[in-house]
């Protein structure tokens, strides 16, 4: 239950619901193609998502994931499989992609 989550993760209680939580949740649901139930599961695995800035953090990461060739239809599955993916900085994600390419992983 999402209310139980907020009760146990006290740092989220400092976030403004109307101006921060709702827009962030809406953005992730729309750009990952996930339901509110799936979002609750994602947040339970990675609560830092709630405090991430949309324009400076989430938006560039979603754009980068799409540029890597991940179709919208697979975005939710990717985040379910790797809930901490959005926690990494964009330079760290790009560095990991470069390492995989150097190792011959063609889909990276």
LOVEX-256947 format. One record per atom (N, C-alpha, C, O, CB): x, y, z. Coordinates in pm, 1 decimal. Atoms other than C-alpha are relative to their C-alpha. Glycine has a CB too. Layout:
! residues N
[node [X Y Z]]
...
This chain:
! residues 108
[node [85.0 -117.9 0.0]]
[node [0.0 0.0 0.0]]
[node [89.5 124.1 0.0]]
[node [188.2 131.2 73.2]]
[node [-96.7 -0.2 123.0]]
[node [-83.6 -119.1 18.2]]
[node [137.3 338.8 -100.1]]
[node [3.4 85.9 127.4]]
[node [106.1 146.9 157.4]]
[node [-52.0 83.7 -118.7]]
[node [0.3 -77.5 -124.1]]
[node [29.9 507.8 226.3]]
[node [91.8 -61.8 104.1]]
[node [157.5 9.8 179.7]]
[node [-141.5 10.8 55.6]]
[node [-92.1 69.0 -91.4]]
[node [218.7 243.4 426.1]]
[node [143.8 34.4 -35.3]]
[node [228.2 52.3 52.4]]
[node [-21.3 -153.3 -5.2]]
[node [-135.1 -34.1 45.2]]
[node [523.9 320.7 216.6]]
[node [40.1 137.0 53.2]]
[node [149.2 153.0 108.0]]
[node [8.5 -2.2 -154.3]]
[node [-32.4 -135.2 -45.1]]
[node [508.8 691.9 299.1]]
[node [16.1 5.4 151.7]]
[node [96.9 82.8 203.0]]
[node [-108.4 98.4 -44.8]]
[node [-11.1 1.9 -145.8]]
[node [459.9 614.1 667.6]]
[node [133.7 -56.2 44.9]]
[node [189.5 -10.6 144.7]]
[node [-113.3 -81.4 60.7]]
[node [-126.1 61.9 -40.0]]
[node [772.0 397.8 680.6]]
[node [122.5 68.8 -57.9]]
[node [232.3 51.2 -5.1]]
[node [0.7 -143.4 -40.7]]
[node [-111.7 -73.4 60.5]]
[node [991.3 617.2 456.3]]
[node [-19.1 148.4 30.8]]
[node [-72.2 224.7 -50.0]]
[node [8.1 -25.2 -155.8]]
[node [29.2 -134.1 -50.2]]
[node [987.8 937.7 656.2]]
[node [57.8 111.6 -85.6]]
[node [4.1 222.3 -84.7]]
[node [51.6 13.6 139.0]]
[node [-56.9 -107.1 83.5]]
[node [1211.0 1131.1 412.3]]
[node [-98.3 43.9 -108.5]]
[node [-89.7 156.5 -157.5]]
[node [131.8 -46.7 -64.6]]
[node [97.7 -36.3 102.8]]
[node [922.8 1124.5 163.4]]
[node [-107.5 93.6 55.2]]
[node [-177.2 160.1 -21.5]]
[node [-65.1 -125.9 -57.7]]
[node [102.3 -85.6 -59.9]]
[node [699.6 1308.9 409.3]]
[node [32.4 147.9 -15.9]]
[node [-55.6 232.6 -0.1]]
[node [-16.1 -33.3 146.9]]
[node [-39.8 -138.5 17.6]]
[node [896.8 1627.0 344.9]]
[node [-26.7 50.3 -142.0]]
[node [-15.3 170.0 -168.5]]
[node [146.5 15.7 33.4]]
[node [24.3 -38.6 139.0]]
[node [810.9 1626.7 -25.8]]
[node [-141.4 54.6 -15.6]]
[node [-236.2 1.2 41.9]]
[node [21.9 -119.9 -94.6]]
[node [129.1 -60.6 25.4]]
[node [527.3 1846.3 -143.2]]
[node [-81.1 -90.1 -93.3]]
[node [-37.1 -121.7 -203.8]]
[node [16.8 141.3 -60.4]]
[node [81.3 94.4 76.0]]
[node [248.4 1621.6 -268.0]]
[node [-43.5 58.9 -133.4]]
[node [-24.5 -3.0 -238.1]]
[node [-122.1 -41.5 80.8]]
[node [56.9 -59.9 121.3]]
[node [90.3 1858.5 -519.1]]
[node [106.4 42.8 -100.5]]
[node [88.0 26.5 -221.2]]
[node [-85.0 119.3 36.6]]
[node [-100.7 -56.0 90.4]]
[node [406.5 2011.0 -661.8]]
[node [115.5 -93.8 -31.3]]
[node [189.3 -70.3 -127.0]]
[node [54.4 125.1 58.3]]
[node [-112.9 89.3 22.4]]
[node [652.4 1721.3 -636.2]]
[node [-43.3 -144.8 -23.7]]
[node [-12.8 -202.6 -128.1]]
[node [94.2 6.4 118.0]]
[node [33.4 142.3 9.2]]
[node [505.7 1376.4 -573.8]]
[node [-93.2 -33.3 -116.0]]
[node [-65.8 -124.7 -193.8]]
[node [-63.0 -45.1 128.3]]
[node [96.9 30.0 106.1]]
[node [206.8 1386.1 -807.3]]
[node [62.7 18.1 -138.5]]
[node [50.5 -71.9 -221.7]]
[node [-124.2 90.3 13.9]]
[node [-61.8 -13.2 132.6]]
[node [397.9 1529.8 -1106.5]]
[node [106.3 -106.8 -28.6]]
[node [114.3 -157.9 -140.3]]
[node [62.4 137.0 -13.2]]
[node [-103.8 101.0 20.1]]
[node [688.5 1288.7 -1055.5]]
[node [-61.9 -136.7 -27.5]]
[node [-20.1 -206.4 -119.9]]
[node [92.4 -7.4 122.6]]
[node [68.0 128.5 20.9]]
[node [460.7 985.8 -1025.4]]
[node [-67.3 -4.3 -136.3]]
[node [-57.4 -103.8 -208.1]]
[node [-103.8 -24.7 110.6]]
[node [67.0 -6.7 130.1]]
[node [258.8 1095.3 -1326.8]]
[node [101.2 -11.9 -114.6]]
[node [77.5 -83.5 -211.8]]
[node [-79.3 131.8 -12.6]]
[node [-103.4 2.5 104.2]]
[node [575.0 1151.0 -1533.2]]
[node [54.2 -141.7 -19.0]]
[node [63.7 -190.1 -131.8]]
[node [115.2 96.5 35.7]]
[node [-55.6 134.9 9.8]]
[node [720.0 808.7 -1452.8]]
[node [-102.6 -96.0 -58.6]]
[node [-68.6 -177.7 -144.1]]
[node [46.6 -49.5 137.8]]
[node [103.5 88.9 53.2]]
[node [389.6 632.3 -1520.1]]
[node [-18.5 20.6 -150.2]]
[node [-27.7 -76.1 -225.8]]
[node [-132.9 23.2 72.9]]
[node [20.9 -30.0 141.9]]
[node [344.8 809.2 -1855.1]]
[node [119.7 -39.5 -86.2]]
[node [101.7 -89.4 -197.3]]
[node [-29.0 147.8 -17.9]]
[node [-119.1 25.2 81.7]]
[node [704.1 766.0 -1973.7]]
[node [50.9 -143.8 9.2]]
[node [131.2 -187.1 -73.4]]
[node [109.9 94.1 40.9]]
[node [-37.8 140.4 -11.1]]
[node [745.8 408.2 -1852.8]]
[node [-114.8 -90.9 -43.1]]
[node [-96.1 -211.4 -60.3]]
[node [42.3 -32.7 143.7]]
[node [114.5 80.8 39.1]]
[node [397.6 294.5 -1952.5]]
[node [-39.9 -99.5 107.2]]
[node [-70.1 -215.1 77.5]]
[node [29.7 -72.6 -127.8]]
[node [34.5 89.0 -110.1]]
[node [323.2 151.3 -1609.3]]
[node [-124.0 49.3 73.2]]
[node [-160.8 166.4 64.1]]
[node [116.9 -12.4 97.1]]
[node [118.9 -32.7 -77.7]]
[node [17.0 142.6 -1386.0]]
[node [40.9 56.9 135.7]]
[node [158.3 53.8 172.4]]
[node [-89.8 -124.7 18.0]]
[node [-29.9 -53.1 -133.3]]
[node [-9.4 304.3 -1043.6]]
[node [45.8 -112.2 93.4]]
[node [128.6 -88.9 181.4]]
[node [-123.7 71.6 58.9]]
[node [-44.3 113.9 -80.9]]
[node [28.5 -41.4 -887.1]]
[node [146.0 -34.2 -30.3]]
[node [224.4 -60.4 60.9]]
[node [-90.1 -122.7 -25.7]]
[node [-138.6 26.0 39.5]]
[node [348.7 -101.3 -1084.5]]
[node [92.3 111.2 49.1]]
[node [206.1 85.6 88.5]]
[node [10.6 -14.0 -152.8]]
[node [-77.7 -112.3 -52.1]]
[node [469.0 245.1 -986.0]]
[node [26.5 -19.1 149.0]]
[node [137.6 5.0 196.0]]
[node [-73.3 133.5 -25.2]]
[node [-17.3 25.7 -143.2]]
[node [411.6 157.4 -620.1]]
[node [108.4 -102.5 25.9]]
[node [188.4 -86.8 118.2]]
[node [-130.5 -47.2 61.4]]
[node [-103.7 102.6 -13.6]]
[node [626.9 -152.5 -661.5]]
[node [137.5 59.3 -32.7]]
[node [234.8 33.7 38.1]]
[node [-30.2 -121.1 -92.4]]
[node [-126.5 -62.8 39.2]]
[node [898.4 48.3 -839.9]]
[node [50.9 92.3 110.6]]
[node [169.3 90.2 144.1]]
[node [-17.2 78.9 -131.6]]
[node [-38.7 -93.5 -106.1]]
[node [899.5 313.9 -567.4]]
[node [41.4 -74.9 126.7]]
[node [130.9 -30.9 198.8]]
[node [-115.7 96.7 31.1]]
[node [-40.3 76.9 -118.7]]
[node [915.9 49.1 -295.2]]
[node [141.8 -54.0 -15.2]]
[node [211.8 -72.9 84.2]]
[node [-97.9 -116.1 24.9]]
[node [-135.4 47.5 26.9]]
[node [1235.6 -77.1 -460.2]]
[node [100.7 114.7 -13.1]]
[node [219.7 97.4 13.0]]
[node [0.9 -83.6 -126.5]]
[node [-87.4 -115.3 24.0]]
[node [1374.1 270.3 -538.2]]
[node [-71.4 129.9 40.3]]
[node [-114.3 206.2 -46.3]]
[node [43.0 5.8 -149.5]]
[node [74.5 -118.3 -45.2]]
[node [1215.4 543.4 -322.9]]
[node [61.2 133.2 -41.2]]
[node [-6.8 235.8 -39.3]]
[node [-11.9 -3.0 148.0]]
[node [-64.2 -126.1 40.6]]
[node [1469.7 802.2 -442.2]]
[node [-64.4 59.8 -124.1]]
[node [-48.2 178.9 -150.5]]
[node [148.5 -22.4 -25.6]]
[node [68.5 -50.8 119.4]]
[node [1264.9 833.1 -761.5]]
[node [-88.4 118.4 36.6]]
[node [-100.3 214.0 -40.1]]
[node [-84.2 -111.3 -66.7]]
[node [94.0 -103.9 -40.8]]
[node [1020.8 1048.8 -567.2]]
[node [64.4 136.9 17.8]]
[node [-3.1 239.1 5.6]]
[node [-66.4 -40.0 127.4]]
[node [-66.7 -128.6 -22.0]]
[node [1279.5 1317.3 -499.2]]
[node [78.3 47.1 -122.3]]
[node [143.7 151.2 -118.0]]
[node [93.1 -9.9 118.9]]
[node [-75.1 -37.4 119.7]]
[node [1426.2 1324.8 -850.6]]
[node [-69.5 112.4 -76.3]]
[node [-192.1 116.2 -86.5]]
[node [18.6 -121.4 -91.2]]
[node [51.5 -108.7 82.7]]
[node [1384.8 1635.4 -1061.8]]
[node [-38.0 -55.6 -137.1]]
[node [37.3 -132.6 -196.8]]
[node [105.0 114.5 -13.6]]
[node [41.2 46.4 132.9]]
[node [1190.1 1572.2 -1380.3]]
[node [91.3 57.1 -107.9]]
[node [149.2 -20.3 -184.1]]
[node [-146.1 39.5 -28.1]]
[node [-78.6 -53.9 111.9]]
[node [1375.6 1817.4 -1610.3]]
[node [149.7 -31.2 5.6]]
[node [212.0 -50.6 -98.8]]
[node [-17.7 147.6 -5.2]]
[node [-144.9 17.9 -4.6]]
[node [1728.3 1763.2 -1481.4]]
[node [43.6 -143.9 27.8]]
[node [161.9 -175.7 16.0]]
[node [57.8 89.9 104.7]]
[node [-39.7 135.2 -34.8]]
[node [1718.0 1397.1 -1382.4]]
[node [-79.1 -105.6 -77.8]]
[node [-20.7 -183.6 -153.1]]
[node [-17.3 -21.7 148.5]]
[node [80.1 105.3 62.6]]
[node [1429.2 1183.4 -1505.4]]
[node [-8.7 13.2 -151.7]]
[node [11.6 -83.9 -224.6]]
[node [-138.7 0.6 58.0]]
[node [16.9 -21.6 144.9]]
[node [1373.8 1337.3 -1848.1]]
[node [124.9 -41.2 -79.8]]
[node [112.2 -114.0 -178.2]]
[node [-32.3 147.7 -27.6]]
[node [-119.1 41.2 76.2]]
[node [1737.6 1299.5 -1964.5]]
[node [23.4 -151.4 2.0]]
[node [70.6 -208.4 -96.3]]
[node [122.7 70.1 55.0]]
[node [-19.9 144.5 -8.4]]
[node [1747.9 939.4 -1842.9]]
[node [-98.3 -75.5 -89.0]]
[node [-59.9 -170.3 -157.5]]
[node [-14.2 -46.8 144.3]]
[node [98.3 65.2 87.6]]
[node [1425.3 840.2 -2018.5]]
[node [37.0 22.0 -146.9]]
[node [23.2 -68.8 -228.9]]
[node [-142.9 54.1 28.2]]
[node [-43.2 -27.4 137.6]]
[node [1552.1 1009.4 -2335.8]]
[node [118.5 -87.8 -38.4]]
[node [122.7 -141.4 -149.1]]
[node [37.0 148.4 -16.3]]
[node [-117.4 82.3 26.7]]
[node [1883.6 824.4 -2310.7]]
[node [-38.9 -146.7 -20.8]]
[node [12.0 -212.8 -111.3]]
[node [100.7 12.3 115.1]]
[node [45.7 139.0 12.8]]
[node [1709.4 489.1 -2260.6]]
[node [-66.4 -20.7 -135.8]]
[node [-44.7 -123.2 -200.5]]
[node [-98.6 -36.5 114.3]]
[node [63.4 10.8 131.6]]
[node [1498.7 554.4 -2571.5]]
[node [103.6 7.8 -111.6]]
[node [93.6 -64.9 -210.5]]
[node [-105.1 110.3 -18.2]]
[node [-106.1 -11.5 100.6]]
[node [1807.2 660.7 -2768.8]]
[node [80.9 -129.0 -12.1]]
[node [138.0 -157.1 -117.5]]
[node [93.0 116.2 34.7]]
[node [-68.6 128.5 3.4]]
[node [1961.5 325.0 -2676.4]]
[node [-80.7 -103.5 -78.5]]
[node [-32.0 -213.1 -106.4]]
[node [25.8 -50.0 142.4]]
[node [82.4 91.3 78.6]]
[node [1676.7 165.5 -2868.3]]
[node [-104.1 -76.8 78.1]]
[node [-165.9 -168.8 24.5]]
[node [86.3 -95.6 -68.4]]
[node [103.7 66.5 -78.8]]
[node [1448.1 57.7 -2586.3]]
[node [-135.2 59.3 -39.1]]
[node [-159.3 177.8 -16.2]]
[node [26.3 15.8 154.2]]
[node [130.3 -53.6 39.5]]
[node [1094.4 89.9 -2723.5]]
[node [-87.2 28.5 122.4]]
[node [-69.0 -30.3 229.0]]
[node [-71.6 -98.0 -94.2]]
[node [90.5 -38.0 -108.3]]
[node [823.4 246.4 -2510.7]]
[node [-67.3 -123.7 59.5]]
[node [-86.4 -131.4 180.9]]
[node [-106.3 99.5 -50.8]]
[node [70.7 119.3 -46.4]]
[node [649.5 -92.5 -2488.6]]
[node [84.5 -85.8 94.8]]
[node [30.3 -168.9 167.7]]
[node [-43.1 -83.3 -119.0]]
[node [-90.4 77.8 -85.9]]
[node [954.3 -236.9 -2308.5]]
[node [50.8 78.9 120.6]]
[node [117.4 22.9 207.7]]
[node [118.1 -48.9 -81.0]]
[node [-53.1 -86.5 -104.7]]
[node [1027.4 57.3 -2077.7]]
[node [-41.9 -46.1 140.1]]
[node [41.1 -52.7 230.7]]
[node [-46.0 143.1 -23.1]]
[node [48.7 45.3 -130.3]]
[node [809.7 -65.6 -1790.0]]
[node [67.8 -127.9 44.0]]
[node [104.8 -142.0 160.5]]
[node [-150.0 -20.4 -3.9]]
[node [-67.1 125.3 -31.8]]
[node [961.3 -412.6 -1807.0]]
[node [145.1 20.6 40.3]]
[node [196.3 -47.2 129.3]]
[node [-7.0 -93.3 -117.7]]
[node [-139.0 -31.7 -32.4]]
[node [1310.8 -266.2 -1800.6]]
[node [10.7 52.2 143.1]]
[node [98.5 10.7 218.7]]
[node [56.7 103.7 -99.2]]
[node [-4.2 -56.5 -134.9]]
[node [1236.0 -66.4 -1486.2]]
[node [-42.8 -101.1 105.7]]
[node [4.1 -95.4 219.4]]
[node [-88.8 122.9 7.8]]
[node [36.7 107.1 -94.6]]
[node [1068.1 -366.7 -1322.2]]
[node [120.0 -91.2 24.6]]
[node [145.5 -131.9 137.9]]
[node [-120.7 -82.9 -53.9]]
[node [-116.1 87.9 -12.4]]
[node [1376.9 -577.4 -1390.9]]
[node [117.4 68.9 69.3]]
[node [194.0 4.9 141.4]]
[node [42.9 -48.8 -137.1]]
[node [-111.7 -78.3 -54.8]]
[node [1619.5 -300.7 -1289.0]]
[node [-53.8 126.4 67.2]]
[node [-36.6 236.1 14.1]]
[node [102.3 36.9 -112.1]]
[node [62.8 -116.4 -63.7]]
[node [1438.2 -71.8 -1042.4]]
[node [97.5 109.5 41.7]]
[node [56.2 223.9 60.6]]
[node [-76.1 -44.4 119.8]]
[node [-98.5 -101.7 -40.3]]
[node [1760.4 107.6 -945.9]]
[node [60.1 73.7 -118.8]]
[node [141.8 163.9 -100.1]]
[node [111.1 -64.4 80.5]]
[node [-56.2 -60.2 120.5]]
[node [1838.4 205.4 -1305.6]]
[node [-6.6 152.7 2.9]]
[node [90.0 219.6 -33.7]]
[node [-72.7 -52.0 -122.4]]
[node [16.0 -145.6 0.1]]
[node [1703.6 558.4 -1260.0]]
[node [82.5 68.5 109.0]]
[node [95.3 190.9 109.2]]
[node [-146.2 35.6 17.2]]
[node [-81.5 -58.9 -107.6]]
[node [1923.0 608.2 -951.5]]
[node [140.4 35.9 -45.0]]
[node [205.0 121.9 14.9]]
[node [8.3 -95.4 116.6]]
[node [-134.7 -28.5 48.7]]
[node [2245.2 607.8 -1149.5]]
[node [2.5 133.0 -74.1]]
[node [-94.6 171.0 -139.6]]
[node [49.6 -113.3 -91.5]]
[node [-13.5 -125.4 74.2]]
[node [2372.6 935.5 -1286.7]]
[node [8.8 -31.7 -148.5]]
[node [50.6 -140.9 -186.9]]
[node [125.2 80.6 47.0]]
[node [-5.7 20.2 144.7]]
[node [2348.2 977.9 -1662.2]]
[node [143.5 -26.9 -46.4]]
[node [163.2 -116.3 -128.7]]
[node [-57.1 122.5 -73.1]]
[node [-137.3 32.6 41.5]]
[node [2729.8 991.0 -1701.5]]
[node [40.5 -143.3 37.5]]
[node [111.9 -209.1 -38.2]]
[node [97.8 98.7 63.2]]
[node [-31.1 136.6 -42.2]]
[node [2756.5 662.9 -1506.0]]
[node [-67.3 -100.9 -93.4]]
[node [-6.6 -201.3 -130.5]]
[node [-45.2 -23.5 146.5]]
[node [70.4 88.0 93.8]]
[node [2493.9 500.5 -1731.2]]
[node [70.6 -1.7 -136.1]]
[node [87.7 -107.3 -197.0]]
[node [-147.1 45.4 -16.6]]
[node [-68.9 -9.6 129.5]]
[node [2673.3 625.3 -2042.6]]
[node [135.4 -70.3 4.6]]
[node [176.0 -133.5 -93.0]]
[node [18.8 147.5 -40.2]]
[node [-128.0 66.9 -16.8]]
[node [3005.9 498.7 -1909.0]]
[node [-20.0 -151.6 -4.6]]
[node [57.6 -222.8 -68.2]]
[node [66.9 42.5 132.8]]
[node [29.6 142.8 3.0]]
[node [2852.8 155.6 -1849.5]]
[node [-31.4 -47.9 -140.3]]
[node [9.3 -157.1 -179.9]]
[node [-115.8 -31.5 92.0]]
[node [32.0 34.0 139.1]]
[node [2717.1 155.2 -2204.0]]
[node [128.4 -8.2 -82.3]]
[node [144.6 -99.4 -163.3]]
[node [-97.4 104.5 -61.4]]
[node [-126.1 -0.9 75.8]]
[node [3062.3 242.5 -2341.7]]
[node [83.7 -123.5 32.3]]
[node [144.6 -182.0 -57.2]]
[node [80.8 127.9 30.6]]
[node [-75.2 118.9 -39.1]]
[node [3224.7 -39.8 -2143.4]]
[node [-57.3 -123.7 -68.0]]
[node [17.1 -207.7 -118.6]]
[node [-1.6 -17.5 153.0]]
[node [63.6 115.3 65.3]]
[node [2971.6 -289.4 -2277.7]]
[node [32.8 -3.0 -149.6]]
[node [59.5 -109.4 -205.5]]
[node [-153.1 4.1 20.6]]
[node [-34.4 -5.8 144.2]]
[node [3036.6 -172.0 -2634.3]]
[node [144.3 -43.0 -22.2]]
[node [173.5 -114.4 -118.1]]
[node [-21.6 143.5 -56.4]]
[node [-140.6 38.1 14.5]]
[node [3412.8 -210.3 -2582.7]]
[node [18.1 -150.2 19.2]]
[node [111.0 -209.3 -35.9]]
[node [87.1 76.8 100.5]]
[node [-8.3 142.5 -24.5]]
[node [3352.4 -563.7 -2462.6]]
[node [-70.3 -81.5 -109.2]]
[node [-74.1 -204.4 -104.3]]
[node [-59.6 -32.2 135.4]]
[node [62.4 68.2 112.8]]
[node [3164.7 -642.3 -2782.4]]
[node [-146.3 -29.5 15.8]]
[node [-202.3 -105.4 -63.3]]
[node [69.2 -124.6 -25.2]]
[node [144.4 18.3 -15.0]]
[node [2810.2 -632.8 -2652.4]]
[node [-66.6 95.2 -96.8]]
[node [-64.8 216.6 -76.6]]
[node [-48.0 25.5 148.1]]
[node [48.3 -83.9 109.5]]
[node [2636.7 -508.0 -2963.6]]
[node [-129.0 74.6 31.6]]
[node [-157.2 176.5 -31.5]]
[node [-20.8 -83.8 -121.3]]
[node [127.0 -66.6 -29.6]]
[node [2301.7 -414.5 -2807.0]]
[node [14.8 108.1 105.4]]
[node [-85.4 162.5 151.8]]
[node [-102.3 -101.2 45.6]]
[node [-19.4 -101.4 -104.6]]
[node [2456.4 -173.1 -2558.6]]
[node [10.2 137.7 -60.1]]
[node [26.7 235.7 12.5]]
[node [125.0 -29.9 82.5]]
